[in-house]
Amino acid sequence: MGPDEIMPQLFPNRFADAVGPGAGGPARDRCGCVGHSVATRPAAVSFHGDRQDTEAAGWRHLLALIDEAVADGRTVFKPFVDLSAPERRQIVTLPPAIAKLTAVKHLVLYGTNLVRIPPEIGAMTSLEVFEPYTSHRLHWYPYELTRCAKLADSTVSTRVLYGNFKFRPPFPKLRPVTGAGEADFAALDPGVWGADAVRTCSICDGPVQGELHQVWISRRIGTDVLPFLVNACSASCVAALPEPHPGYFPTPHTGGPDIVQPAARR
């Protein structure tokens, strides 16, 4: 090698041990919901409407893995490594049982087929490292994740996020207020509401009964700014939200194509 040539650098694959077996078919579905640039972003988007099959083998296997992790008190949890490719494809959300993973400090959700994460992740109070990297159908996160006060490091595929700074794809349109007579909060359409049920307030943790207030807010957690869905029990809880991260829409909002976001930053 001559004196003017540059020695190529080799970078280790941090996720080499985060991928499960590949046999048996695809482990996830393709997603182009938000586009990949200013030129390809859509004018409007909607939530993934996938419903979790709780009878699927993958779901039962994941529940067993959670129980094992709770029993042995492990601090690193990589559940999808132990699932077959067909099983991984069956999982579109995590079980509420993740609330029991209070010893877990490092959660790896690499390359999953997840479309949403339940609010119970907020109970994982020991969480320090959160890595849903290349889970390309995760476009948003529950506001309850901000309860993980120790979370200091994250690895997220930011280009697939609603409102990301690189090309500002839109957010799904939310109804600002929905009365209990207009919807059954225990049986919702996830394609409309982002969840199949909303029982507790993202902010005060009280019950959501008389009305549901939904808003978006972009906040930094770990090392990323994420779009958070807030399910609130009242207007006063929405008013108690902190300011969004600088450089993003300046207030909590209800999304939709009429929201004018800051210019994209390449």
ABEGO torsion letter per residue (X at the ends): XBAABBBBBBBBBAAAAABBBABGEBABBBBAAAEABAAABBABBBBBABBBBAABAAAAAAAAAAAAAAAAGBABBBAAAABBAAAAAABABBBAAAAABAABABBBBBGBABABBBAAAAABAABABBBABGBAABABBBAAAAABAABABBBBBAAABBGBAAAGBBBBBBBABBBAAABBAABBBAAAAGBABBABBAAAGBBBAABBBBBBBBBBBEABBBBBBBBBABAAAAAABBBBBBGBBABBBAEEAABBBBBBBX
